[in-house]
């Protein structure tokens, strides 16, 4: 019936156009020639194409072209009525007329092509829409909504903002569109003072579309209008007192004539302001009166918000007696769907990246150990609606297009930041985001000493709790001290006034990735530096003490600094996402190291000047200072940068090139110094060729004295011994000798000597008859390395040095170079017949080839070859 009504309306329209065209050209413009008409017609269509010639405008193009075609028919009929015959029109053909006809036909062909493209786009849209399926829980909600609407005329859908009320109603409409004439009323987009008039306008359009003349619609609209002259006009032309029905009853009678029911959908009626409450109340009343006249209604609202507008449940009972509640959807399902709806998922995002926010407990061992409280923190996120969650996932996916944020070491912080932004808006708005959240985020502490609430940071909390541990026997606890019991009240007391807020803040701080242990380490270091500044002797050794800090400790402090930098950049892109050390490393690579070797010296001067004179990258500052060796700090910055950045540059290639840069610009190129040991400790080469190149450089440096009392030297020995084992040059090494030697302080350190001799003893010794010259040279280099160190520790005097030391501790993981290849070679040995000389020689060549490609190391080479020769 709806299709028939549409056809009748279209016939009515084209009949009107044809009739008007006929009358125009028959009565008013009978002298217009066919050529002139075709020329004007073609020009008009051409202008229309210039204005709206796009596949997105095919609906309006179709209306104009259809009207034009039937106007042409009206013109043709007018010519026939004026005595012109079809034969006359045909005989008067000319090239000009033929071209005009061709132009008109071409314009219609163009429209057909646009229509084809539009249909493809629509098909793509429908396929996308069809892929947006309801969650299983929402399918159940839809079943209940369908059941209620089949039995009653008014149903309310109760759900929080963004919970999916509109989507559920749209799905119901889509699946039942043949049953209803649908009218959507959105109070936020309507003039609230005339919303009831708007409703009758929409109903009038439905009646007209069904070929029912609405007798009283205009009168009702004027009656409902707040315009004074409109009401006066209605009173003059209105029905008389003898009318048997009112205008409203007459309108309802017109609604009864419809073959389909009208479905009114009121969206978000709870979003209006309090001053418009009366208009909504009137809308309720009007709708209630129409319900028995072919009208059904779906109301969408949040009962809590309606109560705030003074529409309590007792009031709504009359108008919306039946209300269904939306079922809560699991966060996992929403996140997975949100990712599926994205055009492109960046950085391989999946549910696992978001799980830590909603399912995994938050664990901080330092917090539990420091305060003697539970290690696991559990909190509950409120109001996790599909709309809000999808917006959260979309924003995370958008920012993940930047490599710095998609980096696996940083992505948890990025996700947690947007989690706070979308789900903890009050806290997000409260923070100024000017410095570290460890300093900005405060917790409420109810001080029982003065009965006042205090705002304290997490580090202040730790410091004040430690006062209880420092209490001496027989003395009172410091008034500033905060006991474990008080901390338990702050975070875990059931029903506590500020417990929820405090726990949310602590949970978010840990979700963002902050390590309280590292923050405490930084605080203790700052206190130690302050104490050193008060001591004349230690103040003179300030730079030595600073550089003697272990590299691992520096990385721990950098860890929290990196978290803060990421957060500040996500809040304001003008802030740097890099720590100062990272920014120095990145700038050095781009401005100095990656230039031609001949430009290094000049570029290094410009680089240092740039760092000292300005914020060289966004708001970053230099890490160089006037009393510390710049090269040592530079290599430390490079080590920090490569600890988290692996994709843009090859670490081994860059560090090798950085060593070449240092060799080129170092003022003391020939001598082995403490600075060189510090720099070597920051180099962790995975590739064998760079490791060999580095120890060859070390072997060639001049010895000026020993480093037996310097822990940095012993760390250097450990690092390069572990690397020698990893690259396969040692059968084994005995760290027990090395570790025990750290406790010794004699100039002739026997423990170090034993360690070096033991390592030299365990160097593999391939024979020249079985292995290539390259392998022999490599083992000679390693042997020379230990010989050099044995000579070094036997020097009588310590080496000359500057007044600072840099202590570096690193660790290496030992395993086969390539587990897959090693296992395959072992299997080949197991299955092979190496009594055959040719097969044995072939296997030896394969080992040699794998060794050259660094697929196996020397120890693995000799181990495999030894199994054949057993």
C-alpha positions in Angstrom: 0.0 0.0 0.0 2.9 2.4 0.8 4.4 1.7 -2.6 1.0 2.3 -4.3 0.7 5.6 -2.5 4.1 6.6 -3.6 3.3 5.8 -7.2 0.0 7.8 -7.0 1.9 10.8 -5.6 4.5 10.6 -8.4 1.7 10.4 -11.0 0.1 13.4 -9.5 3.3 15.3 -9.6 4.2 14.5 -13.3 0.6 15.1 -14.3 0.8 18.6 -12.8 4.1 19.3 -14.5 2.8 18.0 -17.9 -0.4 20.0 -17.6 1.4 23.2 -16.6 3.9 22.8 -19.4 1.1 22.3 -21.9 -0.9 25.3 -20.8 2.3 27.5 -20.8 3.3 26.6 -24.3 -0.3 26.3 -25.7 -1.6 29.6 -24.3 1.2 31.9 -23.4 4.2 30.8 -25.5 2.8 29.2 -28.6 5.5 30.7 -30.9 8.4 29.0 -29.1 10.2 26.9 -31.8 11.4 23.3 -31.1 15.0 24.3 -31.6 14.8 27.1 -29.2 13.1 24.9 -26.6 15.7 22.2 -27.0 18.5 24.7 -26.7 17.0 26.2 -23.5 16.4 22.7 -22.1 19.9 21.5 -22.8 21.4 24.7 -21.4 19.3 24.4 -18.2 20.4 20.8 -17.7 24.0 21.8 -18.3 23.8 24.6 -15.7 22.2 22.0 -13.3 25.1 19.7 -13.8 27.6 22.5 -13.1 25.8 23.2 -9.9 25.0 19.7 -8.6 26.6 17.3 -11.1 27.7 14.7 -8.5 26.6 11.1 -7.7 25.8 12.3 -4.2 23.0 14.5 -5.7 21.3 11.9 -7.8 17.9 12.4 -6.0 17.6 16.1 -6.8 19.0 15.5 -10.3 16.3 12.8 -10.8 13.6 15.1 -9.7 14.7 17.9 -12.1 15.3 15.6 -15.1 12.0 13.8 -14.6 10.2 17.1 -14.4 12.1 18.2 -17.5 11.1 15.1 -19.4 7.4 15.5 -18.7 7.6 19.2 -19.4 9.0 18.3 -22.8 6.0 16.0 -23.2 3.7 18.9 -22.4 5.6 21.0 -24.9 5.1 18.3 -27.6 1.4 18.0 -26.8 1.0 21.8 -27.1 2.6 21.7 -30.6 0.3 19.0 -31.7 -2.7 21.0 -30.3 -1.6 24.0 -32.3 -1.8 22.1 -35.5 1.7 20.8 -35.9 2.0 17.2 -36.9 4.6 14.6 -36.1 5.5 14.5 -39.8 6.1 18.3 -39.8 8.5 17.9 -36.8 10.4 15.1 -38.5 10.6 16.9 -41.9 12.0 20.0 -40.3 15.0 18.1 -39.0 18.4 19.8 -39.3 21.9 19.3 -38.2 21.4 21.9 -35.4 18.4 20.1 -34.1 20.1 16.8 -34.3 23.0 18.2 -32.2 20.6 19.6 -29.6 18.8 16.2 -29.3 22.2 14.4 -29.0 23.2 16.9 -26.2 20.0 16.2 -24.3 20.4 12.4 -24.7 24.0 12.7 -23.6 23.0 14.6 -20.5 20.5 11.8 -19.6 23.3 9.2 -20.2 25.5 11.2 -17.8 22.7 11.0 -15.2 22.4 7.3 -15.7 26.2 6.8 -15.1 25.9 9.0 -11.9 22.9 6.9 -10.8 24.9 3.7 -11.3 27.8 5.0 -9.1 25.3 6.2 -6.5 23.7 2.8 -6.3 27.1 1.2 -5.7 27.8 3.6 -2.9 24.4 2.9 -1.4 25.0 -0.8 -1.6 28.3 -0.3 0.2 26.6 1.7 2.8 23.9 -0.9 3.3 26.5 -3.6 3.6 28.3 -1.6 6.3 25.0 -1.0 8.1 24.1 -4.7 7.8 27.4 -5.6 9.4 26.5 -3.6 12.5 24.6 -6.3 14.3 23.0 -6.2 17.7 24.8 -7.7 20.6 23.2 -11.0 21.8 21.9 -9.2 24.9 20.5 -6.4 22.8 18.7 -9.0 20.6 16.9 -10.1 23.8 16.0 -6.5 24.5 14.7 -6.1 21.0 12.6 -9.3 21.4 11.0 -7.8 24.5 10.4 -4.4 22.8 8.7 -6.2 19.9 6.6 -8.2 22.3 5.4 -5.1 24.2 4.6 -3.1 21.1 2.6 -6.0 19.7 0.3 -5.8 22.8 0.4 -2.2 24.0 0.6 1.2 22.4 3.3 3.0 24.4 6.6 1.6 25.6 9.5 3.4 27.3 13.2 2.4 26.9 15.2 3.2 30.0 18.9 3.5 29.7 21.8 6.0 30.5 23.0 8.4 27.9 25.0 6.5 25.3 23.8 3.1 26.3 22.2 2.3 22.9 18.6 3.3 23.2 18.4 4.9 19.8 20.3 2.1 18.1 17.8 -0.4 19.5 14.8 1.6 18.4 16.4 2.0 14.9 16.8 -1.7 14.7 13.2 -2.3 15.6 12.1 0.2 12.9 14.3 -1.4 10.3 12.9 -4.8 11.0 9.3 -3.6 11.1 9.3 -0.8 8.5 6.5 -2.4 6.5 4.2 -2.1 9.5 4.5 1.5 10.4 4.7 5.1 9.2 7.6 6.3 11.4 7.9 9.8 12.8 11.0 10.7 14.9 10.8 13.6 17.3 14.0 14.9 18.7 13.3 17.6 21.3 16.9 18.9 21.1 16.6 19.8 17.4 13.0 21.2 17.6 11.8 24.6 18.7 10.4 23.5 22.1 7.8 26.3 22.1 6.3 24.8 19.0 7.1 21.1 19.3 3.5 20.1 19.4 2.8 22.1 16.2 5.9 20.3 14.7 4.3 17.0 15.6 1.1 17.8 13.7 3.1 18.9 10.7 4.8 15.5 10.6 1.5 13.7 11.0 0.0 15.8 8.2 2.8 14.7 5.9 2.0 11.1 6.7 -1.7 11.6 5.9 -0.9 13.3 2.6 1.6 10.6 1.7 -1.3 8.1 2.1 -3.7 10.3 0.0 -5.8 11.4 3.0 -6.6 15.1 3.1 -6.0 16.3 6.7 -9.1 18.4 7.2 -8.1 19.9 10.6 -4.4 19.9 10.6 -3.8 23.6 9.7 -6.4 24.7 12.2 -4.8 22.6 14.9 -1.4 24.1 14.1 -2.7 27.6 14.3 -4.5 26.8 17.5 -1.3 25.4 19.0 0.7 28.3 17.7 1.7 31.0 20.2 1.3 33.6 17.5 -1.5 36.0 18.5 -2.8 36.8 15.0 -2.7 33.2 14.1 -5.1 32.4 17.0 -7.3 35.4 15.9 -7.4 34.1 12.3 -8.4 30.7 13.6 -11.2 32.1 15.6 -12.6 33.9 12.5 -12.3 30.9 10.1 -12.8 28.2 12.7 -15.6 25.8 12.9 -18.8 26.9 14.3 -20.3 26.1 17.7 -22.6 23.6 16.0 -19.7 21.3 14.9 -20.2 17.9 16.3 -16.5 17.2 16.8 -13.6 19.3 17.7 -10.7 19.9 15.4 -8.5 17.5 17.4 -11.2 14.7 17.2 -11.5 15.3 13.5 -7.7 15.0 13.1 -7.8 11.7 15.1 -10.5 10.5 12.8 -8.2 11.2 9.9 -5.5 9.1 11.6 -8.0 6.2 11.9 -8.2 6.1 8.1 -4.6 5.1 7.8 -3.9 1.5 6.7 -0.7 1.4 8.8 -0.1 2.5 12.3 2.0 5.6 13.0 5.0 4.9 15.2 6.1 8.0 17.1 9.7 7.8 18.4 10.6 10.4 21.0 14.4 10.4 21.4 16.2 11.7 24.5 13.3 13.6 26.0 15.3 13.7 29.2 18.0 16.0 27.7 15.8 19.1 27.7 16.4 21.9 30.3 14.0 22.4 33.2 12.4 25.5 31.7 11.0 23.4 28.8 9.4 20.8 31.2 5.8 22.1 30.5 6.2 21.6 26.7 7.2 17.9 27.3 4.3 17.5 29.7 1.9 18.8 27.0 3.5 16.5 24.4 2.8 13.6 26.8 -0.8 14.6 27.0 -1.4 15.1 23.3 0.3 11.8 22.5 -1.8 10.0 25.1 -5.0 11.3 23.4 -3.8 10.0 20.0 -2.7 6.5 21.1 -6.1 5.0 20.4 -6.1 6.3 16.9 -3.6 4.2 14.9 -0.6 5.5 16.9 2.1 3.7 18.8 4.9 5.4 20.8 8.4 4.6 21.8 9.9 6.9 24.5 13.6 7.0 25.1 14.9 8.3 28.4 16.9 7.8 31.5 14.6 7.5 34.5 17.1 9.2 36.8 17.3 12.2 34.5 13.5 12.3 34.2 13.2 12.4 38.0 15.6 15.4 38.0 13.0 17.1 35.7 10.2 16.2 38.2 8.8 13.4 36.0 8.8 10.7 38.7 7.5 7.2 38.2 4.1 8.0 39.6 3.7 10.9 37.0 4.9 8.7 34.1 2.5 5.9 35.1 -0.3 7.5 33.1 1.6 8.1 29.9 4.3 5.3 29.9 3.0 2.5 32.0 5.4 0.0 30.4 9.1 0.5 30.6 11.9 -1.9 29.6 15.4 -1.6 30.8 18.5 -2.1 28.6 20.7 -5.0 29.5 24.3 -4.2 30.3 26.7 -5.3 27.6 30.1 -6.7 28.5 33.0 -4.4 28.0 34.9 -7.0 26.0 32.1 -7.3 23.4 31.9 -3.5 23.0 35.6 -3.1 22.5 35.8 -6.0 20.0 32.9 -4.5 18.0 34.4 -1.0 18.2 37.7 -2.3 16.7 35.8 -4.2 14.0 33.9 -1.0 13.0 37.1 0.9 12.5 38.3 1.4 8.9 41.8 0.6 9.9 43.2 -0.7 13.2 46.5 0.8 14.0 49.4 -0.9 15.7 47.6 -4.3 15.9 45.2 -3.1 18.7 43.1 -5.9 20.2 41.1 -6.7 23.3 44.3 -7.7 25.1 45.5 -4.1 25.0 42.4 -2.9 26.8 41.9 -5.8 29.2 44.2 -4.4 31.9 41.6 -1.6 32.4 38.6 -3.7 33.0 39.6 -7.2 34.0 43.2 -7.6 35.2 43.8 -6.6 38.9 46.2 -3.8 39.5 49.3 -5.0 41.2 52.1 -2.9 42.8 54.4 -4.9 45.0 56.2 -1.8 46.2 52.9 -0.3 47.5 52.1 -3.5 49.3 55.5 -3.8 50.8 55.8 -0.2 51.8 52.4 0.1 53.5 52.0 -3.6 54.5 48.6 -3.6 52.6 47.1 -5.8 49.9 49.2 -6.0 46.7 46.1 -6.1 44.4 43.9 -3.1 44.0 40.4 -3.5 42.6 38.1 -0.7 41.5 34.9 -0.4 39.4 34.3 1.9 36.5 30.8 3.4 36.4 28.7 4.3 33.3 30.7 2.3 30.7 28.2 2.9 27.8 28.7 1.6 24.3 28.9 5.1 22.9 31.5 6.3 25.4 33.5 3.1 25.0 33.5 3.3 21.2 34.6 6.9 21.3 37.4 5.9 23.7 38.6 3.0 21.4 38.4 5.3 18.3 40.6 8.0 20.0 43.1 5.4 21.1 43.3 4.0 17.6 43.7 7.5 16.1 46.7 8.4 18.3 48.3 5.0 17.7 49.2 6.2 14.1 52.2 7.9 15.7 55.0 5.5 16.3 56.0 7.0 19.7 52.6 6.0 21.1 52.2 2.7 19.4 55.5 1.5 20.8 54.7 -1.5 22.9 56.6 0.1 25.9 54.4 3.2 25.8 51.0 2.0 24.6 49.6 1.0 28.0 50.2 4.6 29.2 48.5 6.0 26.1 45.5 3.7 26.6 45.3 4.5 30.3 45.4 8.3 29.6 42.4 8.2 27.3 40.7 5.9 29.8 41.0 8.6 32.4 39.9 11.2 29.9 36.7 9.4 28.9 35.7 7.7 32.1 37.0 9.9 34.9 36.2 13.3 33.5 36.0 15.0 37.0 39.6 13.9 37.8 40.7 14.8 34.2 39.3 18.3 34.5 40.8 18.7 38.0 44.4 18.1 36.9 46.4 21.1 35.5 48.8 18.9 33.4 51.8 21.1 33.9 54.2 18.6 35.5 54.3 15.0 36.6 51.0 13.5 37.9 53.1 12.2 40.9 53.2 15.9 41.9 49.8 17.0 40.7 47.5 14.1 41.8 46.6 14.5 45.4 44.7 12.2 47.9 42.4 13.2 50.7 43.7 12.5 54.2 41.5 13.1 57.2 43.9 14.3 59.9 42.6 13.2 63.2 45.0 15.5 65.0 43.3 18.7 63.8 40.1 17.2 62.3 40.9 18.7 58.9 41.1 17.2 55.4 44.5 17.5 53.8 45.5 17.1 50.2 48.7 15.1 49.9 50.7 13.6 47.1 51.6 9.9 47.0 55.3 10.7 47.7 54.3 12.9 50.7 52.2 9.9 51.9 55.2 7.6 51.7 57.5 10.1 53.5 55.0 10.6 56.3 54.4 6.9 56.7 58.1 6.3 57.0 58.1 8.6 60.1 56.3 5.9 61.9 59.2 3.5 61.2 61.7 6.0 62.3 60.1 6.3 65.8 62.6 5.6 68.5 61.6 3.4 71.5 60.1 5.5 74.3 59.2 8.4 72.1 55.9 9.6 70.7 55.0 9.3 67.0 55.6 12.4 65.0 52.3 14.4 64.6 53.0 14.5 60.8 53.3 10.7 60.6 50.6 8.6 58.9 50.2 5.1 60.2 49.3 2.0 58.2 45.9 2.0 59.7 45.2 5.5 58.5 46.4 4.6 55.0 44.0 1.6 55.1 41.2 4.0 55.9 42.2 6.2 53.0 42.0 3.5 50.4 40.1 0.5 51.6 37.6 1.5 54.3 34.1 0.4 53.4 31.8 3.4 53.0 34.6 5.8 53.7 33.9 9.4 52.7 36.9 9.7 50.3 37.8 6.1 49.9 36.4 5.7 46.4 38.0 8.9 45.1 41.4 8.0 46.6 41.3 4.5 45.3 40.4 5.7 41.8 43.3 8.1 41.8 45.8 5.5 43.0 44.5 2.9 40.5 44.8 5.4 37.6 48.3 6.4 38.7 49.4 2.8 38.5 47.4 2.1 35.3 49.3 5.0 33.7 52.5 3.1 34.4 54.1 5.1 37.3 56.4 3.0 39.5 56.4 4.3 43.1 59.6 2.5 43.8 61.4 4.5 41.0 59.8 7.7 42.2 61.1 7.0 45.7 64.5 6.2 44.3 64.6 9.6 42.6 63.5 11.4 45.8 66.3 9.7 47.8 68.8 10.6 45.2 67.8 14.2 45.3 68.1 14.2 49.1 71.6 12.7 48.8 72.6 15.3 46.3 71.3 18.0 48.6 73.4 16.5 51.5 76.5 16.4 49.2 76.1 20.1 48.4 76.4 20.8 52.1 79.7 18.9 52.4 82.7 20.7 50.9 84.6 17.5 50.0 81.6 15.8 48.4 80.6 19.0 46.7 83.9 19.0 44.8 83.2 15.4 43.7 79.5 16.2 42.7 80.0 15.3 39.1 82.0 12.1 39.9 79.2 11.0 42.3 76.5 11.8 39.6 78.3 9.9 36.9 79.1 7.0 39.2 75.4 6.3 39.4 74.5 3.0 37.8 73.0 3.2 34.4 70.1 1.0 35.5 69.2 3.5 38.2 69.2 6.3 35.7 66.9 4.3 33.5 64.6 3.7 36.4 64.3 7.4 37.0 63.9 8.0 33.3 61.0 5.5 33.3 58.7 7.8 35.3 59.9 10.9 33.5 58.9 9.1 30.2 55.4 8.4 31.6 54.9 12.1 32.5 56.2 13.2 29.1 53.7 11.0 27.3 50.8 12.2 29.4 51.6 15.9 28.9 52.0 15.5 25.2 48.7 13.6 24.9 47.0 16.5 26.8 48.8 19.2 24.7 50.7 18.3 21.6 53.0 21.4 22.1 54.6 19.5 25.0 57.4 17.0 24.1 56.7 13.3 24.1 60.4 12.6 24.7 62.4 12.9 27.9 65.3 15.3 27.8 67.8 12.4 27.3 65.7 10.9 24.4 65.4 14.4 22.8 69.1 14.9 23.0 69.7 11.5 21.4 67.2 12.0 18.6 68.5 15.5 17.8 72.1 14.2 17.8 71.2 11.5 15.3 69.5 13.8 12.9 71.7 16.9 13.2 75.1 15.3 13.6 75.6 11.5 13.3 73.7 10.9 10.1 75.5 13.6 8.2 78.7 13.0 6.2 81.8 12.3 8.2 83.5 15.4 7.0 80.6 17.5 8.5 80.8 15.9 12.0 83.0 18.4 13.7 81.1 21.5 12.6 77.8 19.8 13.2 78.9 18.8 16.7 79.7 22.4 17.6 76.4 23.7 16.2 74.6 20.9 18.1 76.1 21.8 21.5 75.4 25.5 21.0 71.8 24.7 20.0 71.2 22.6 23.1 72.6 25.2 25.5 70.8 28.2 24.0 67.2 27.1 23.5 64.4 24.5 23.9 65.8 22.5 21.0 62.7 20.2 20.6 59.4 21.5 21.9 59.9 22.1 25.6 63.0 19.8 26.1 66.2 21.0 27.8 69.8 19.8 27.5 71.2 17.1 29.7 74.7 18.3 29.2 76.4 20.3 32.0 79.7 22.2 32.4 81.5 19.7 34.7 80.6 16.4 33.1 82.2 14.9 30.0 79.8 15.5 27.1 80.6 12.3 25.3 79.8 10.1 28.3 76.4 11.8 28.8 75.7 11.6 25.0 76.3 7.8 25.0 74.2 7.4 28.1 71.4 9.3 26.3 71.7 7.0 23.3 71.5 4.0 25.5 68.3 5.3 27.1 66.8 6.1 23.7 67.5 2.6 22.3 66.2 0.9 25.4 62.7 1.8 24.1 63.1 2.6 20.4 63.9 -0.3 18.0 62.1 0.4 14.7 63.4 3.6 13.2 67.1 2.9 13.5 69.3 -0.2 13.7 70.8 0.1 17.2 74.1 -1.7 16.4 74.7 0.3 13.3 74.1 3.6 15.1 76.1 2.8 18.2 79.0 1.6 16.0 78.8 4.9 14.0 78.7 6.8 17.3 81.9 5.1 18.4 83.5 6.1 15.1 82.3 9.7 15.8 83.8 9.6 19.2 87.1 8.3 17.9 87.2 11.1 15.4 86.6 13.9 17.9 88.2 12.6 21.1 91.1 14.7 22.3 92.9 11.7 23.8 92.6 9.1 21.0 95.4 6.8 21.9 95.1 6.2 25.7 92.7 4.0 27.5 90.8 6.2 30.0 87.9 5.8 32.4 85.7 7.8 30.0 86.3 5.3 27.3 85.3 2.5 29.6 82.2 4.4 30.5 81.3 4.8 26.9 82.1 1.1 26.0 79.7 0.0 28.8 76.8 1.7 27.0 77.4 -0.3 23.9 75.5 -3.6 23.7 76.2 -5.1 20.3 74.1 -7.9 19.1 76.1 -8.3 15.9 79.4 -10.1 16.1 81.3 -7.9 13.7 80.7 -4.8 15.9 81.7 -6.6 19.0 84.9 -7.7 17.4 85.6 -4.2 16.0 85.1 -2.7 19.5 87.5 -5.1 21.3 90.0 -4.6 18.5 89.9 -0.9 19.3 90.2 -1.6 23.0 93.2 -3.9 22.4 95.0 -1.1 20.5 94.7 1.6 23.2 97.7 2.6 25.2 97.7 1.5 28.9 98.7 4.3 31.2 97.7 2.6 34.5 95.2 0.3 36.1 91.5 0.6 37.0 91.5 -2.0 39.8 89.7 0.2 42.3 87.0 1.3 39.8 83.8 -0.7 39.8 83.1 0.6 36.3 86.1 -1.4 35.0 84.8 -4.6 36.6 81.4 -4.0 35.1 83.1 -3.6 31.7 84.8 -7.0 32.1 81.5 -8.7 33.0 79.7 -7.1 30.1 82.3 -8.0 27.5 82.8 -11.5 28.9 79.1 -12.3 28.7 79.2 -11.0 25.1 82.1 -13.2 24.3 80.2 -16.2 25.6 77.1 -15.2 23.7 79.0 -14.9 20.4 80.4 -18.3 21.0 84.1 -17.7 21.8 84.0 -19.1 25.4 83.0 -22.6 26.5 81.9 -21.1 29.8 82.8 -18.4 32.3 82.8 -18.3 36.1 81.0 -15.2 37.4 81.6 -16.4 41.0 85.2 -15.3 40.7 84.2 -12.0 39.3 81.5 -11.3 41.9 83.8 -12.2 44.8 86.4 -9.8 43.4 84.0 -6.9 43.7 84.5 -7.0 47.5 88.3 -6.7 47.2 90.1 -3.4 47.0 93.8 -4.4 46.7 95.8 -2.9 43.8 96.9 -6.3 42.7 93.4 -7.8 42.7 93.8 -11.6 42.7 90.1 -12.3 42.1 90.1 -10.3 38.9 93.3 -12.1 37.8 91.7 -15.5 38.5 88.6 -14.4 36.5 90.6 -13.2 33.5 92.8 -16.3 33.5 89.8 -18.6 33.7 88.2 -16.8 30.8 91.3 -17.1 28.7 91.6 -20.7 29.5 88.0 -21.3 28.2 88.5 -19.6 24.9 87.8 -22.0 22.1 90.9 -22.9 20.0 89.9 -23.9 16.5 92.7 -25.4 14.4 93.8 -23.7 11.2 93.5 -27.0 9.3 89.8 -27.3 10.0 88.5 -23.7 10.2 88.9 -20.6 8.1 91.5 -17.8 8.7 88.6 -15.4 9.7 87.7 -17.6 12.6 91.3 -17.9 13.7 91.6 -14.1 13.6 88.5 -13.7 15.7 89.6 -16.0 18.4 93.0 -14.3 18.5 91.2 -11.0 19.0 89.3 -12.4 22.0 92.5 -13.9 23.4 94.2 -10.5 23.0 91.4 -8.9 24.9 92.0 -11.0 28.0 95.8 -10.7 27.6 95.4 -6.9 27.5 93.3 -6.9 30.6 95.8 -9.1 32.5 98.5 -6.6 31.7 96.2 -3.8 32.6 95.5 -5.0 36.2 99.2 -5.7 36.8 100.1 -2.0 36.3 101.7 -0.4 39.4 99.9 2.9 39.3 96.3 3.8 38.6 95.4 5.4 35.3 95.1 9.2 35.1 91.5 10.4 35.0 89.1 13.3 35.4 87.3 13.9 38.6 84.2 11.8 37.8 83.3 8.2 37.3 80.5 6.6 35.4 79.3 3.3 36.7 77.3 1.2 34.3 75.6 -2.1 34.9 74.0 -4.1 32.1 72.8 -7.6 31.6 72.8 -9.9 28.6 70.6 -12.9 27.8 72.5 -16.0 26.6 71.0 -18.4 24.1 71.7 -19.9 20.7 72.0 -17.3 18.0 69.2 -18.8 16.1 67.3 -21.6 17.8 65.5 -22.9 14.7 68.7 -23.2 12.6 70.7 -24.7 15.5 68.0 -27.4 16.0 67.8 -28.1 12.3 71.6 -28.6 12.1 71.5 -30.9 15.2 68.7 -33.0 13.5 70.8 -33.1 10.3 73.8 -34.5 12.3 71.5 -37.1 13.9 70.1 -38.3 10.6 73.3 -37.9 8.5 76.0 -40.4 7.4 79.3 -38.5 7.9 81.5 -41.4 7.3 81.1 -40.2 3.7 83.9 -37.6 3.2 81.9 -35.7 0.6 78.9 -35.4 2.9 81.1 -34.3 5.7 82.8 -31.7 3.6 79.4 -30.4 2.4 78.2 -30.1 6.0 81.4 -28.2 6.9 80.8 -25.7 4.1 77.2 -25.2 5.4 78.5 -24.4 8.9 81.0 -22.0 7.4 78.2 -20.3 5.4 75.9 -20.0 8.5 78.8 -18.6 10.5 79.6 -15.9 7.9 75.9 -14.9 7.9 76.0 -14.8 11.8 73.3 -17.5 12.0 75.6 -19.5 14.4 78.5 -18.4 16.6 81.9 -19.9 17.0 81.0 -22.0 20.1 78.0 -23.4 18.2 80.1 -24.0 15.1 82.7 -26.0 17.1 80.1 -27.8 19.1 78.3 -29.0 15.9 81.6 -29.9 14.1 82.8 -31.7 17.2 79.7 -34.0 17.2 80.6 -35.1 13.6 84.2 -35.9 14.5 83.4 -38.0 17.6 
